[in-house]
Amino acid sequence: MISIVSIADRPDLVPVTGKWRWEAFFKDEMSLDEMLRLEQECASSSELMPTVLVMLEGEYPVGMIALCLDDLEGRPDLNPWLAGVYVDPRYRGNGYALRLIEELEGLARNQGIKRLSLYTGNATGLYHRAGWAMTETVQRKGRPYSVMQKNL
Ligand SMILES: CC(C)(COP(=O)(O)OP(=O)(O)OC[C@H]1O[C@@H](n2cnc3c(N)ncnc32)[C@H](O)[C@@H]1OP(=O)(O)O)[C@@H](O)C(=O)NCCC(=O)NCCS
């Protein structure tokens, strides 16, 4: 059975989501220890942003997604953001990323957020499937990324 929980309610999942995020997105920018410290701060926050959601298959964590206020330096006009989409390689191709995206959109909509942004290097196809539109290309640390948005 699939369920989705927040690390605010399940801080025991911080080592899992912190390691996923570090391996997929932050390996070149910080140490694993630093990432785990930031992830713990997310779990301790009582604010809507950041929120980190984890998909469980039974009790086993299989994927994650995050809602955050600010994800791209110098572009506060694009806030807030969907970020940190990750599915364990063994569980990919089952629609889990799409389910996580839908869940996060629903959470944001229920909290009165009208529009979300994201940026991605190579997964525009995934977000197109979820109804997101590409709005511009940006450079980050010398690499091109697509910015995408969705009205909720
Ligand atoms: C990208 C990722 C989250 C996809 O997870 P997943 O659970 O396998 O995705 P889903 O099964 O929900 O895919 C849904 C649809 O999106 C498509 N899709 C998935 N990943 C895609 C990608 N990287 N590029 C283009 N399309 C993609 C799938 O083909 C599927 O389409 P279909 O239903 O027409 O076959 C996963 O591969 C991952 O964690 N990658 C490493 C981290 C990463 O790159 N995250 C995204 C960064 S913005």
Ligand as a Chemical Component Dictionary entry (heavy atoms), coordinates in Angstrom:
data_LIG
# 
_chem_comp.id                   LIG 
_chem_comp.type                 NON-POLYMER 
_chem_comp.pdbx_formal_charge   0 
_chem_comp.three_letter_code    LIG 
# 
loop_
_chem_comp_atom.comp_id 
_chem_comp_atom.atom_id 
_chem_comp_atom.alt_atom_id 
_chem_comp_atom.type_symbol 
_chem_comp_atom.charge 
_chem_comp_atom.model_Cartn_x 
_chem_comp_atom.model_Cartn_y 
_chem_comp_atom.model_Cartn_z 
_chem_comp_atom.pdbx_ordinal 
LIG C1  C1  C 0 12.866 11.675 -12.760 1  
LIG C2  C2  C 0 12.319 10.629 -11.758 2  
LIG C3  C3  C 0 11.854 11.341 -10.499 3  
LIG C4  C4  C 0 11.123 9.898  -12.414 4  
LIG O1  O1  O 0 10.552 9.003  -11.463 5  
LIG P1  P1  P 0 9.506  7.856  -11.908 6  
LIG O2  O2  O 0 8.759  7.438  -10.712 7  
LIG O3  O3  O 0 10.224 6.800  -12.669 8  
LIG O4  O4  O 0 8.579  8.667  -12.906 9  
LIG P2  P2  P 0 7.097  8.218  -13.342 10 
LIG O5  O5  O 0 7.046  6.721  -13.433 11 
LIG O6  O6  O 0 6.095  8.896  -12.470 12 
LIG O7  O7  O 0 7.033  8.852  -14.809 13 
LIG C5  C5  C 0 5.839  9.370  -15.296 14 
LIG C6  C6  C 0 6.007  9.754  -16.747 15 
LIG O8  O8  O 0 7.091  10.689 -16.911 16 
LIG C7  C7  C 0 8.069  10.171 -17.816 17 
LIG N1  N1  N 0 9.391  10.468 -17.279 18 
LIG C8  C8  C 0 9.916  10.040 -16.119 19 
LIG N2  N2  N 0 11.163 10.526 -15.963 20 
LIG C9  C9  C 0 11.416 11.262 -17.076 21 
LIG C10 C10 C 0 12.551 11.998 -17.504 22 
LIG N3  N3  N 0 13.683 12.093 -16.772 23 
LIG N4  N4  N 0 12.470 12.650 -18.692 24 
LIG C11 C11 C 0 11.351 12.574 -19.440 25 
LIG N5  N5  N 0 10.243 11.876 -19.090 26 
LIG C12 C12 C 0 10.290 11.224 -17.907 27 
LIG C13 C13 C 0 7.842  8.673  -17.824 28 
LIG O9  O9  O 0 8.275  8.108  -19.047 29 
LIG C14 C14 C 0 6.359  8.568  -17.635 30 
LIG O10 O10 O 0 5.692  8.827  -18.870 31 
LIG P3  P3  P 0 4.663  7.760  -19.464 32 
LIG O11 O11 O 0 3.597  7.593  -18.406 33 
LIG O12 O12 O 0 4.193  8.418  -20.701 34 
LIG O13 O13 O 0 5.451  6.528  -19.669 35 
LIG C15 C15 C 0 13.394 9.564  -11.416 36 
LIG O14 O14 O 0 13.936 9.033  -12.593 37 
LIG C16 C16 C 0 14.523 10.127 -10.563 38 
LIG O15 O15 O 0 14.442 10.153 -9.349  39 
LIG N6  N6  N 0 15.631 10.576 -11.205 40 
LIG C17 C17 C 0 16.768 11.167 -10.486 41 
LIG C18 C18 C 0 16.427 12.528 -9.902  42 
LIG C19 C19 C 0 15.850 13.477 -10.940 43 
LIG O16 O16 O 0 16.372 13.599 -12.050 44 
LIG N7  N7  N 0 14.764 14.181 -10.544 45 
LIG C20 C20 C 0 14.116 15.174 -11.370 46 
LIG C21 C21 C 0 14.899 16.409 -11.305 47 
LIG S1  S1  S 0 14.008 17.861 -11.704 48 
# 
loop_
_chem_comp_bond.comp_id 
_chem_comp_bond.atom_id_1 
_chem_comp_bond.atom_id_2 
_chem_comp_bond.value_order 
_chem_comp_bond.pdbx_ordinal 
LIG C1  C2  SING 1  
LIG C2  C3  SING 2  
LIG C2  C4  SING 3  
LIG C2  C15 SING 4  
LIG C4  O1  SING 5  
LIG O1  P1  SING 6  
LIG P1  O2  DOUB 7  
LIG P1  O3  SING 8  
LIG P1  O4  SING 9  
LIG O4  P2  SING 10 
LIG P2  O5  DOUB 11 
LIG P2  O6  SING 12 
LIG P2  O7  SING 13 
LIG O7  C5  SING 14 
LIG C5  C6  SING 15 
LIG C6  O8  SING 16 
LIG C6  C14 SING 17 
LIG O8  C7  SING 18 
LIG C7  N1  SING 19 
LIG C7  C13 SING 20 
LIG N1  C8  SING 21 
LIG N1  C12 SING 22 
LIG C8  N2  DOUB 23 
LIG N2  C9  SING 24 
LIG C9  C10 SING 25 
LIG C9  C12 DOUB 26 
LIG C10 N3  SING 27 
LIG C10 N4  DOUB 28 
LIG N4  C11 SING 29 
LIG C11 N5  DOUB 30 
LIG N5  C12 SING 31 
LIG C13 O9  SING 32 
LIG C13 C14 SING 33 
LIG C14 O10 SING 34 
LIG O10 P3  SING 35 
LIG P3  O11 DOUB 36 
LIG P3  O12 SING 37 
LIG P3  O13 SING 38 
LIG C15 O14 SING 39 
LIG C15 C16 SING 40 
LIG C16 O15 DOUB 41 
LIG C16 N6  SING 42 
LIG N6  C17 SING 43 
LIG C17 C18 SING 44 
LIG C18 C19 SING 45 
LIG C19 O16 DOUB 46 
LIG C19 N7  SING 47 
LIG N7  C20 SING 48 
LIG C20 C21 SING 49 
LIG C21 S1  SING 50 
# 
